[in-house]
């Protein structure tokens, strides 16, 4: 989360989801520049939903929120080797292309 105040253990999920945490503390949960990253047009309402009303996640580099068809994708959690060899095997070619 990005905010001027230290809000650790202060916010509930409902205050994030309804946007009141953003309004009260000017908090953002994902950098708006990381939503879509310019590979396709993303409506402002989608960027705002992800940035200001959706809990973010930590990454080892700049977080990216993937979009498709002008909408945000669902975050399903971190994938490990078992996931990528099994239920998410179809994603491997796209991940390899994206991380070159």
Biopython code that builds the backbone (N, CA, C, O; Angstrom):
import numpy as np
from Bio.PDB.StructureBuilder import StructureBuilder

atoms = [
    (1, "UNK", "N", (0.839, -1.169, 0.000)),
    (1, "UNK", "CA", (0.000, 0.000, 0.000)),
    (1, "UNK", "C", (0.889, 1.238, 0.000)),
    (1, "UNK", "O", (1.955, 1.246, 0.616)),
    (2, "UNK", "N", (0.458, 2.252, -0.672)),
    (2, "UNK", "CA", (1.164, 3.522, -0.741)),
    (2, "UNK", "C", (0.291, 4.600, -0.105)),
    (2, "UNK", "O", (-0.821, 4.861, -0.565)),
    (3, "UNK", "N", (0.802, 5.225, 0.956)),
    (3, "UNK", "CA", (0.096, 6.315, 1.627)),
    (3, "UNK", "C", (1.108, 7.099, 2.453)),
    (3, "UNK", "O", (2.158, 6.573, 2.821)),
    (4, "UNK", "N", (0.793, 8.349, 2.740)),
    (4, "UNK", "CA", (1.679, 9.155, 3.578)),
    (4, "UNK", "C", (1.715, 8.633, 5.013)),
    (4, "UNK", "O", (2.764, 8.667, 5.656)),
    (5, "UNK", "N", (0.589, 8.154, 5.513)),
    (5, "UNK", "CA", (0.510, 7.632, 6.877)),
    (5, "UNK", "C", (0.863, 6.153, 6.905)),
    (5, "UNK", "O", (0.675, 5.444, 5.917)),
    (6, "UNK", "N", (1.376, 5.691, 8.044)),
    (6, "UNK", "CA", (1.609, 4.263, 8.240)),
    (6, "UNK", "C", (0.275, 3.641, 8.625)),
    (6, "UNK", "O", (-0.220, 3.869, 9.729)),
    (7, "UNK", "N", (-0.300, 2.871, 7.741)),
    (7, "UNK", "CA", (-1.637, 2.323, 7.951)),
    (7, "UNK", "C", (-1.615, 0.812, 8.173)),
    (7, "UNK", "O", (-2.653, 0.155, 8.088)),
    (8, "UNK", "N", (-0.445, 0.267, 8.454)),
    (8, "UNK", "CA", (-0.332, -1.170, 8.677)),
    (8, "UNK", "C", (-1.271, -1.594, 9.805)),
    (8, "UNK", "O", (-1.294, -0.974, 10.869)),
    (9, "UNK", "N", (-2.029, -2.635, 9.569)),
    (9, "UNK", "CA", (-3.001, -3.172, 10.539)),
    (9, "UNK", "C", (-4.099, -2.169, 10.888)),
    (9, "UNK", "O", (-4.724, -2.289, 11.941)),
    (10, "UNK", "N", (-4.347, -1.180, 10.020)),
    (10, "UNK", "CA", (-5.360, -0.157, 10.285)),
    (10, "UNK", "C", (-6.609, -0.349, 9.448)),
    (10, "UNK", "O", (-7.716, -0.066, 9.906)),
    (11, "UNK", "N", (-6.442, -0.825, 8.235)),
    (11, "UNK", "CA", (-7.557, -0.870, 7.284)),
    (11, "UNK", "C", (-8.209, -2.245, 7.231)),
    (11, "UNK", "O", (-7.542, -3.274, 7.337)),
    (12, "UNK", "N", (-9.515, -2.237, 7.065)),
    (12, "UNK", "CA", (-10.235, -3.496, 6.869)),
    (12, "UNK", "C", (-10.485, -3.689, 5.368)),
    (12, "UNK", "O", (-10.424, -2.723, 4.606)),
    (13, "UNK", "N", (-10.759, -4.904, 4.942)),
    (13, "UNK", "CA", (-10.992, -5.145, 3.513)),
    (13, "UNK", "C", (-12.181, -4.363, 2.958)),
    (13, "UNK", "O", (-12.191, -4.004, 1.780)),
    (14, "UNK", "N", (-13.182, -4.097, 3.797)),
    (14, "UNK", "CA", (-14.369, -3.377, 3.330)),
    (14, "UNK", "C", (-14.050, -1.916, 3.032)),
    (14, "UNK", "O", (-14.614, -1.341, 2.101)),
    (15, "UNK", "N", (-13.150, -1.304, 3.814)),
    (15, "UNK", "CA", (-12.744, 0.093, 3.557)),
    (15, "UNK", "C", (-11.908, 0.191, 2.285)),
    (15, "UNK", "O", (-11.931, 1.211, 1.596)),
    (16, "UNK", "N", (-11.177, -0.866, 1.981)),
    (16, "UNK", "CA", (-10.442, -0.899, 0.718)),
    (16, "UNK", "C", (-11.432, -1.053, -0.434)),
    (16, "UNK", "O", (-11.374, -0.305, -1.409)),
    (17, "UNK", "N", (-12.331, -2.013, -0.324)),
    (17, "UNK", "CA", (-13.258, -2.333, -1.417)),
    (17, "UNK", "C", (-14.222, -1.201, -1.743)),
    (17, "UNK", "O", (-14.551, -0.994, -2.912)),
    (18, "UNK", "N", (-14.683, -0.462, -0.734)),
    (18, "UNK", "CA", (-15.640, 0.607, -1.032)),
    (18, "UNK", "C", (-14.963, 1.935, -1.372)),
    (18, "UNK", "O", (-15.643, 2.919, -1.665)),
    (19, "UNK", "N", (-13.626, 1.972, -1.335)),
    (19, "UNK", "CA", (-12.883, 3.175, -1.720)),
    (19, "UNK", "C", (-12.684, 4.175, -0.604)),
    (19, "UNK", "O", (-12.011, 5.185, -0.808)),
    (20, "UNK", "N", (-13.252, 3.928, 0.587)),
    (20, "UNK", "CA", (-13.111, 4.912, 1.671)),
    (20, "UNK", "C", (-11.672, 5.015, 2.169)),
    (20, "UNK", "O", (-11.261, 6.089, 2.609)),
    (21, "UNK", "N", (-10.895, 3.934, 2.112)),
    (21, "UNK", "CA", (-9.485, 4.004, 2.515)),
    (21, "UNK", "C", (-8.714, 4.937, 1.579)),
    (21, "UNK", "O", (-7.876, 5.723, 2.022)),
    (22, "UNK", "N", (-9.004, 4.839, 0.291)),
    (22, "UNK", "CA", (-8.362, 5.735, -0.674)),
    (22, "UNK", "C", (-8.772, 7.184, -0.437)),
    (22, "UNK", "O", (-7.936, 8.088, -0.445)),
    (23, "UNK", "N", (-10.056, 7.390, -0.230)),
    (23, "UNK", "CA", (-10.558, 8.755, -0.033)),
    (23, "UNK", "C", (-10.019, 9.372, 1.256)),
    (23, "UNK", "O", (-9.608, 10.532, 1.257)),
    (24, "UNK", "N", (-10.014, 8.620, 2.340)),
    (24, "UNK", "CA", (-9.606, 9.170, 3.631)),
    (24, "UNK", "C", (-8.100, 9.370, 3.742)),
    (24, "UNK", "O", (-7.651, 10.365, 4.312)),
    (25, "UNK", "N", (-7.310, 8.436, 3.204)),
    (25, "UNK", "CA", (-5.853, 8.469, 3.392)),
    (25, "UNK", "C", (-5.074, 8.703, 2.106)),
    (25, "UNK", "O", (-3.843, 8.707, 2.129)),
    (26, "UNK", "N", (-5.758, 8.898, 0.992)),
    (26, "UNK", "CA", (-5.114, 9.003, -0.315)),
    (26, "UNK", "C", (-4.238, 7.774, -0.568)),
    (26, "UNK", "O", (-3.141, 7.876, -1.117)),
    (27, "UNK", "N", (-4.747, 6.619, -0.157)),
    (27, "UNK", "CA", (-4.009, 5.363, -0.270)),
    (27, "UNK", "C", (-4.236, 4.726, -1.634)),
    (27, "UNK", "O", (-5.334, 4.775, -2.187)),
    (28, "UNK", "N", (-3.183, 4.134, -2.159)),
    (28, "UNK", "CA", (-3.263, 3.346, -3.387)),
    (28, "UNK", "C", (-2.689, 1.970, -3.072)),
    (28, "UNK", "O", (-1.744, 1.854, -2.292)),
    (29, "UNK", "N", (-3.248, 0.942, -3.665)),
    (29, "UNK", "CA", (-2.851, -0.424, -3.359)),
    (29, "UNK", "C", (-2.053, -1.071, -4.475)),
    (29, "UNK", "O", (-1.387, -2.083, -4.258)),
    (30, "UNK", "N", (-2.113, -0.504, -5.648)),
    (30, "UNK", "CA", (-1.295, -0.895, -6.790)),
    (30, "UNK", "C", (-1.007, 0.383, -7.567)),
    (30, "UNK", "O", (-1.896, 1.212, -7.757)),
    (31, "UNK", "N", (0.222, 0.540, -8.010)),
    (31, "UNK", "CA", (0.588, 1.717, -8.795)),
    (31, "UNK", "C", (-0.235, 1.739, -10.081)),
    (31, "UNK", "O", (-0.233, 0.772, -10.843)),
    (32, "UNK", "N", (-0.930, 2.833, -10.315)),
    (32, "UNK", "CA", (-1.787, 2.946, -11.511)),
    (32, "UNK", "C", (-0.989, 2.719, -12.792)),
    (32, "UNK", "O", (-1.533, 2.206, -13.770)),
    (33, "UNK", "N", (0.281, 3.090, -12.803)),
    (33, "UNK", "CA", (1.115, 2.890, -13.990)),
    (33, "UNK", "C", (1.374, 1.409, -14.263)),
    (33, "UNK", "O", (1.763, 1.044, -15.373)),
    (34, "UNK", "N", (1.162, 0.556, -13.265)),
    (34, "UNK", "CA", (1.382, -0.878, -13.435)),
    (34, "UNK", "C", (0.152, -1.641, -13.890)),
    (34, "UNK", "O", (0.207, -2.861, -14.043)),
    (35, "UNK", "N", (-0.950, -0.954, -14.108)),
    (35, "UNK", "CA", (-2.174, -1.618, -14.556)),
    (35, "UNK", "C", (-2.200, -1.592, -16.078)),
    (35, "UNK", "O", (-2.401, -0.540, -16.685)),
    (36, "UNK", "N", (-1.997, -2.741, -16.684)),
    (36, "UNK", "CA", (-1.995, -2.848, -18.136)),
    (36, "UNK", "C", (-0.653, -2.546, -18.772)),
    (36, "UNK", "O", (-0.309, -3.139, -19.794)),
    (37, "UNK", "N", (0.101, -1.648, -18.196)),
    (37, "UNK", "CA", (1.427, -1.249, -18.685)),
    (37, "UNK", "C", (1.470, -0.893, -20.158)),
    (37, "UNK", "O", (2.492, -1.082, -20.818)),
    (38, "UNK", "N", (0.377, -0.386, -20.667)),
    (38, "UNK", "CA", (0.387, 0.179, -22.011)),
    (38, "UNK", "C", (0.247, -0.792, -23.156)),
    (38, "UNK", "O", (0.279, -0.357, -24.307)),
    (39, "UNK", "N", (0.093, -2.085, -22.915)),
    (39, "UNK", "CA", (-0.039, -2.985, -24.062)),
    (39, "UNK", "C", (-1.423, -2.954, -24.671)),
    (39, "UNK", "O", (-1.635, -3.465, -25.770)),
    (40, "UNK", "N", (-2.374, -2.351, -23.954)),
    (40, "UNK", "CA", (-3.695, -2.149, -24.512)),
    (40, "UNK", "C", (-4.367, -1.008, -23.752)),
    (40, "UNK", "O", (-4.014, -0.748, -22.602)),
    (41, "UNK", "N", (-5.318, -0.330, -24.368)),
    (41, "UNK", "CA", (-6.031, 0.713, -23.637)),
    (41, "UNK", "C", (-6.846, 0.102, -22.497)),
    (41, "UNK", "O", (-7.528, -0.907, -22.672)),
    (42, "UNK", "N", (-6.759, 0.731, -21.337)),
    (42, "UNK", "CA", (-7.523, 0.271, -20.175)),
    (42, "UNK", "C", (-8.348, 1.460, -19.694)),
    (42, "UNK", "O", (-7.790, 2.525, -19.429)),
    (43, "UNK", "N", (-9.655, 1.299, -19.579)),
    (43, "UNK", "CA", (-10.488, 2.411, -19.120)),
    (43, "UNK", "C", (-10.060, 2.897, -17.729)),
    (43, "UNK", "O", (-9.603, 2.109, -16.901)),
    (44, "UNK", "N", (-10.210, 4.174, -17.493)),
    (44, "UNK", "CA", (-9.861, 4.775, -16.213)),
    (44, "UNK", "C", (-10.564, 4.085, -15.061)),
    (44, "UNK", "O", (-9.969, 3.913, -13.997)),
    (45, "UNK", "N", (-11.802, 3.689, -15.240)),
    (45, "UNK", "CA", (-12.553, 3.039, -14.159)),
    (45, "UNK", "C", (-11.892, 1.730, -13.736)),
    (45, "UNK", "O", (-11.940, 1.367, -12.560)),
    (46, "UNK", "N", (-11.273, 1.016, -14.683)),
    (46, "UNK", "CA", (-10.581, -0.239, -14.363)),
    (46, "UNK", "C", (-9.292, 0.058, -13.594)),
    (46, "UNK", "O", (-8.993, -0.604, -12.600)),
    (47, "UNK", "N", (-8.541, 1.043, -14.049)),
    (47, "UNK", "CA", (-7.307, 1.429, -13.356)),
    (47, "UNK", "C", (-7.627, 1.860, -11.926)),
    (47, "UNK", "O", (-6.926, 1.471, -10.992)),
    (48, "UNK", "N", (-8.668, 2.650, -11.750)),
    (48, "UNK", "CA", (-9.049, 3.110, -10.418)),
    (48, "UNK", "C", (-9.528, 1.966, -9.531)),
    (48, "UNK", "O", (-9.227, 1.949, -8.338)),
    (49, "UNK", "N", (-10.261, 1.019, -10.087)),
    (49, "UNK", "CA", (-10.726, -0.138, -9.315)),
    (49, "UNK", "C", (-9.534, -0.931, -8.762)),
    (49, "UNK", "O", (-9.513, -1.292, -7.586)),
    (50, "UNK", "N", (-8.553, -1.196, -9.616)),
    (50, "UNK", "CA", (-7.376, -1.952, -9.187)),
    (50, "UNK", "C", (-6.521, -1.119, -8.238)),
    (50, "UNK", "O", (-6.096, -1.618, -7.196)),
    (51, "UNK", "N", (-6.267, 0.122, -8.577)),
    (51, "UNK", "CA", (-5.354, 0.957, -7.784)),
    (51, "UNK", "C", (-5.918, 1.372, -6.434)),
    (51, "UNK", "O", (-5.192, 1.401, -5.440)),
    (52, "UNK", "N", (-7.194, 1.691, -6.389)),
    (52, "UNK", "CA", (-7.756, 2.327, -5.192)),
    (52, "UNK", "C", (-8.741, 1.457, -4.403)),
    (52, "UNK", "O", (-9.093, 1.803, -3.275)),
    (53, "UNK", "N", (-9.194, 0.330, -4.980)),
    (53, "UNK", "CA", (-10.205, -0.469, -4.288)),
    (53, "UNK", "C", (-9.929, -1.968, -4.298)),
    (53, "UNK", "O", (-10.822, -2.770, -4.023)),
    (54, "UNK", "N", (-8.693, -2.344, -4.617)),
    (54, "UNK", "CA", (-8.316, -3.763, -4.647)),
    (54, "UNK", "C", (-7.004, -3.946, -3.894)),
    (54, "UNK", "O", (-6.028, -3.258, -4.193)),
    (55, "UNK", "N", (-6.956, -4.860, -2.921)),
    (55, "UNK", "CA", (-5.676, -5.098, -2.229)),
    (55, "UNK", "C", (-4.600, -5.487, -3.231)),
    (55, "UNK", "O", (-4.853, -6.257, -4.158)),
    (56, "UNK", "N", (-3.415, -4.960, -3.046)),
    (56, "UNK", "CA", (-2.310, -5.245, -3.950)),
    (56, "UNK", "C", (-1.519, -6.459, -3.505)),
    (56, "UNK", "O", (-1.922, -7.187, -2.599)),
    (57, "UNK", "N", (-0.395, -6.662, -4.153)),
    (57, "UNK", "CA", (0.511, -7.760, -3.816)),
    (57, "UNK", "C", (1.927, -7.252, -3.990)),
    (57, "UNK", "O", (2.166, -6.289, -4.717)),
    (58, "UNK", "N", (2.859, -7.901, -3.323)),
    (58, "UNK", "CA", (4.269, -7.506, -3.412)),
    (58, "UNK", "C", (4.961, -8.340, -4.477)),
    (58, "UNK", "O", (4.680, -9.529, -4.627)),
    (59, "UNK", "N", (5.857, -7.716, -5.206)),
    (59, "UNK", "CA", (6.652, -8.402, -6.209)),
    (59, "UNK", "C", (8.112, -8.027, -6.050)),
    (59, "UNK", "O", (8.428, -7.056, -5.362)),
    (60, "UNK", "N", (8.996, -8.770, -6.665)),
    (60, "UNK", "CA", (10.418, -8.463, -6.533)),
    (60, "UNK", "C", (10.831, -7.330, -7.470)),
    (60, "UNK", "O", (11.923, -6.779, -7.331)),
    (61, "UNK", "N", (9.981, -6.985, -8.409)),
    (61, "UNK", "CA", (10.158, -5.807, -9.246)),
    (61, "UNK", "C", (8.826, -5.066, -9.247)),
    (61, "UNK", "O", (7.921, -5.404, -8.484)),
    (62, "UNK", "N", (8.712, -4.083, -10.080)),
    (62, "UNK", "CA", (7.454, -3.333, -10.175)),
    (62, "UNK", "C", (6.288, -4.290, -10.400)),
    (62, "UNK", "O", (6.311, -5.111, -11.318)),
    (63, "UNK", "N", (5.278, -4.174, -9.558)),
    (63, "UNK", "CA", (4.100, -5.012, -9.730)),
    (63, "UNK", "C", (3.397, -4.637, -11.021)),
    (63, "UNK", "O", (3.349, -3.469, -11.406)),
    (64, "UNK", "N", (2.861, -5.631, -11.670)),
    (64, "UNK", "CA", (2.098, -5.421, -12.898)),
    (64, "UNK", "C", (0.754, -6.090, -12.732)),
    (64, "UNK", "O", (0.670, -7.238, -12.296)),
    (65, "UNK", "N", (-0.281, -5.382, -13.074)),
    (65, "UNK", "CA", (-1.616, -5.974, -13.038)),
    (65, "UNK", "C", (-2.020, -6.206, -14.472)),
    (65, "UNK", "O", (-2.285, -5.255, -15.207)),
    (66, "UNK", "N", (-2.069, -7.444, -14.874)),
    (66, "UNK", "CA", (-2.334, -7.815, -16.253)),
    (66, "UNK", "C", (-3.787, -7.508, -16.606)),
    (66, "UNK", "O", (-4.690, -7.669, -15.785)),
    (67, "UNK", "N", (-3.988, -7.067, -17.835)),
    (67, "UNK", "CA", (-5.327, -6.785, -18.347)),
    (67, "UNK", "C", (-5.540, -7.563, -19.641)),
    (67, "UNK", "O", (-4.593, -8.025, -20.277)),
    (68, "UNK", "N", (-6.785, -7.690, -20.002)),
    (68, "UNK", "CA", (-7.136, -8.345, -21.260)),
    (68, "UNK", "C", (-8.506, -7.828, -21.683)),
    (68, "UNK", "O", (-9.428, -7.746, -20.871)),
    (69, "UNK", "N", (-8.626, -7.488, -22.932)),
    (69, "UNK", "CA", (-9.886, -6.970, -23.472)),
    (69, "UNK", "C", (-10.382, -5.761, -22.692)),
    (69, "UNK", "O", (-11.586, -5.597, -22.494)),
    (70, "UNK", "N", (-9.450, -4.908, -22.245)),
    (70, "UNK", "CA", (-9.813, -3.674, -21.564)),
    (70, "UNK", "C", (-10.283, -3.844, -20.134)),
    (70, "UNK", "O", (-10.856, -2.914, -19.566)),
    (71, "UNK", "N", (-10.060, -5.003, -19.534)),
    (71, "UNK", "CA", (-10.478, -5.224, -18.153)),
    (71, "UNK", "C", (-9.330, -5.852, -17.371)),
    (71, "UNK", "O", (-8.423, -6.448, -17.952)),
    (72, "UNK", "N", (-9.380, -5.714, -16.066)),
    (72, "UNK", "CA", (-8.341, -6.268, -15.200)),
    (72, "UNK", "C", (-8.529, -7.770, -15.048)),
    (72, "UNK", "O", (-9.654, -8.268, -15.005)),
    (73, "UNK", "N", (-7.416, -8.479, -14.967)),
    (73, "UNK", "CA", (-7.495, -9.909, -14.720)),
    (73, "UNK", "C", (-7.658, -10.167, -13.231)),
    (73, "UNK", "O", (-7.433, -9.276, -12.411)),
    (74, "UNK", "N", (-8.040, -11.359, -12.891)),
    (74, "UNK", "CA", (-8.174, -11.753, -11.484)),
    (74, "UNK", "C", (-6.831, -12.252, -10.986)),
    (74, "UNK", "O", (-6.148, -13.005, -11.679)),
    (75, "UNK", "N", (-6.449, -11.834, -9.784)),
    (75, "UNK", "CA", (-5.231, -12.339, -9.164)),
    (75, "UNK", "C", (-5.575, -13.645, -8.466)),
    (75, "UNK", "O", (-6.395, -13.665, -7.548)),
    (76, "UNK", "N", (-4.953, -14.731, -8.895)),
    (76, "UNK", "CA", (-5.257, -16.048, -8.357)),
    (76, "UNK", "C", (-4.222, -16.530, -7.354)),
    (76, "UNK", "O", (-4.362, -17.618, -6.796)),
    (77, "UNK", "N", (-3.198, -15.745, -7.122)),
    (77, "UNK", "CA", (-2.150, -16.127, -6.183)),
    (77, "UNK", "C", (-0.859, -16.454, -6.896)),
    (77, "UNK", "O", (-0.795, -16.478, -8.125)),
    (78, "UNK", "N", (0.160, -16.702, -6.110)),
    (78, "UNK", "CA", (1.480, -17.009, -6.641)),
    (78, "UNK", "C", (1.494, -18.437, -7.176)),
    (78, "UNK", "O", (0.995, -19.356, -6.526)),
    (79, "UNK", "N", (2.062, -18.615, -8.349)),
    (79, "UNK", "CA", (2.164, -19.940, -8.949)),
    (79, "UNK", "C", (3.546, -20.518, -8.663)),
    (79, "UNK", "O", (4.558, -19.837, -8.827)),
    (80, "UNK", "N", (3.580, -21.767, -8.238)),
    (80, "UNK", "CA", (4.869, -22.436, -8.058)),
    (80, "UNK", "C", (5.078, -23.417, -9.216)),
    (80, "UNK", "O", (4.243, -23.500, -10.116)),
    (81, "UNK", "N", (6.163, -24.141, -9.193)),
    (81, "UNK", "CA", (6.486, -25.065, -10.275)),
    (81, "UNK", "C", (5.418, -26.112, -10.511)),
    (81, "UNK", "O", (5.142, -26.476, -11.654)),
    (82, "UNK", "N", (4.814, -26.598, -9.437)),
    (82, "UNK", "CA", (3.747, -27.593, -9.567)),
    (82, "UNK", "C", (2.557, -27.008, -10.315)),
    (82, "UNK", "O", (1.981, -27.663, -11.184)),
    (83, "UNK", "N", (2.190, -25.773, -9.977)),
    (83, "UNK", "CA", (1.074, -25.113, -10.663)),
    (83, "UNK", "C", (1.374, -24.942, -12.149)),
    (83, "UNK", "O", (0.522, -25.202, -12.999)),
    (84, "UNK", "N", (2.599, -24.501, -12.453)),
    (84, "UNK", "CA", (2.951, -24.225, -13.846)),
    (84, "UNK", "C", (3.125, -25.497, -14.666)),
    (84, "UNK", "O", (3.052, -25.454, -15.894)),
    (85, "UNK", "N", (3.350, -26.614, -14.010)),
    (85, "UNK", "CA", (3.424, -27.890, -14.723)),
    (85, "UNK", "C", (2.046, -28.539, -14.821)),
    (85, "UNK", "O", (1.841, -29.466, -15.605)),
    (86, "UNK", "N", (1.105, -28.044, -14.021)),
    (86, "UNK", "CA", (-0.220, -28.654, -13.981)),
    (86, "UNK", "C", (-1.313, -27.713, -14.424)),
    (86, "UNK", "O", (-1.500, -27.475, -15.618)),
    (87, "UNK", "N", (-2.044, -27.170, -13.443)),
    (87, "UNK", "CA", (-3.270, -26.431, -13.749)),
    (87, "UNK", "C", (-3.060, -25.152, -14.551)),
    (87, "UNK", "O", (-3.986, -24.697, -15.222)),
    (88, "UNK", "N", (-1.871, -24.561, -14.500)),
    (88, "UNK", "CA", (-1.623, -23.328, -15.253)),
    (88, "UNK", "C", (-0.570, -23.530, -16.348)),
    (88, "UNK", "O", (0.104, -22.578, -16.740)),
    (89, "UNK", "N", (-0.429, -24.750, -16.836)),
    (89, "UNK", "CA", (0.588, -25.048, -17.850)),
    (89, "UNK", "C", (0.401, -24.221, -19.119)),
    (89, "UNK", "O", (1.378, -23.889, -19.790)),
    (90, "UNK", "N", (-0.839, -23.886, -19.454)),
    (90, "UNK", "CA", (-1.102, -23.095, -20.662)),
    (90, "UNK", "C", (-0.523, -21.689, -20.555)),
    (90, "UNK", "O", (-0.343, -21.024, -21.575)),
    (91, "UNK", "N", (-0.229, -21.222, -19.348)),
    (91, "UNK", "CA", (0.311, -19.873, -19.159)),
    (91, "UNK", "C", (1.818, -19.810, -19.399)),
    (91, "UNK", "O", (2.353, -18.721, -19.605)),
    (92, "UNK", "N", (2.506, -20.930, -19.377)),
    (92, "UNK", "CA", (3.972, -20.948, -19.454)),
    (92, "UNK", "C", (4.509, -20.250, -20.701)),
    (92, "UNK", "O", (5.424, -19.439, -20.563)),
    (93, "UNK", "N", (4.003, -20.510, -21.911)),
    (93, "UNK", "CA", (4.548, -19.800, -23.080)),
    (93, "UNK", "C", (4.427, -18.275, -22.953)),
    (93, "UNK", "O", (5.361, -17.556, -23.309)),
    (94, "UNK", "N", (3.306, -17.779, -22.460)),
    (94, "UNK", "CA", (3.135, -16.339, -22.298)),
    (94, "UNK", "C", (4.093, -15.790, -21.245)),
    (94, "UNK", "O", (4.636, -14.699, -21.417)),
    (95, "UNK", "N", (4.305, -16.520, -20.174)),
    (95, "UNK", "CA", (5.246, -16.074, -19.129)),
    (95, "UNK", "C", (6.655, -16.026, -19.683)),
    (95, "UNK", "O", (7.387, -15.071, -19.424)),
    (96, "UNK", "N", (7.047, -17.038, -20.440)),
    (96, "UNK", "CA", (8.397, -17.054, -21.038)),
    (96, "UNK", "C", (8.587, -15.871, -21.984)),
    (96, "UNK", "O", (9.631, -15.219, -21.962)),
    (97, "UNK", "N", (7.592, -15.596, -22.807)),
    (97, "UNK", "CA", (7.678, -14.461, -23.732)),
    (97, "UNK", "C", (7.766, -13.155, -22.970)),
    (97, "UNK", "O", (8.555, -12.279, -23.324)),
    (98, "UNK", "N", (6.974, -13.018, -21.938)),
    (98, "UNK", "CA", (6.893, -11.781, -21.177)),
    (98, "UNK", "C", (8.138, -11.505, -20.345)),
    (98, "UNK", "O", (8.435, -10.346, -20.055)),
    (99, "UNK", "N", (8.871, -12.543, -19.956)),
    (99, "UNK", "CA", (10.027, -12.347, -19.067)),
    (99, "UNK", "C", (11.359, -12.372, -19.799)),
    (99, "UNK", "O", (12.403, -12.443, -19.151)),
    (100, "UNK", "N", (11.360, -12.316, -21.120)),
    (100, "UNK", "CA", (12.627, -12.292, -21.880)),
    (100, "UNK", "C", (13.303, -10.976, -21.740)),
    (100, "UNK", "O", (14.376, -10.770, -22.307)),
]
sb = StructureBuilder()
sb.init_structure("model")
sb.init_model(0)
sb.init_chain("A")
sb.init_seg("    ")
for serial, (resi, resn, name, xyz) in enumerate(atoms, 1):
    if name == "N":
        sb.init_residue(resn, " ", resi, " ")
    sb.init_atom(name, np.array(xyz, "f"), 0.0, 1.0, " ", f" {name:<3s}", serial, name[0])
structure = sb.get_structure()
